[in-house]
Amino acid sequence: MIYKAAAALPYDDRERATAGLRGQLRLMAVCDDATPDWTTLNVAGPTPSPGLHGRTWFEWSATVEAS
């Protein structure tokens, strides 16, 4: 099974974004009694997106396979 997570964050920091996305993916897999294979983790982004008051948000997504 492949799990996908996404987030829009106020910072352009790949390590922090990856940590948050991994947490989401881990939670989804655990709910299905599955174990993520972190060697298959794929993180995409950031994609800048304008927000309110001129602030830029950064969109990230990640996928991981689990069994």
Rosetta blueprint (number, residue, H / E / L):
1 M L
2 I E
3 Y E
4 K E
5 A E
6 A E
7 A E
8 A E
9 L E
10 P L
11 Y L
12 D L
13 D L
14 R H
15 E H
16 R H
17 A H
18 T H
19 A H
20 G H
21 L H
22 R H
23 G H
24 Q H
25 L H
26 R H
27 L H
28 M H
29 A H
30 V H
31 C H
32 D L
33 D L
34 A L
35 T L
36 P E
37 D E
38 W E
39 T E
40 T E
41 L E
42 N E
43 V E
44 A E
45 G E
46 P E
47 T E
48 P E
49 S E
50 P E
51 G L
52 L H
53 H H
54 G H
55 R L
56 T E
57 W E
58 F E
59 E E
60 W E
61 S E
62 A E
63 T E
64 V E
65 E E
66 A E
67 S L
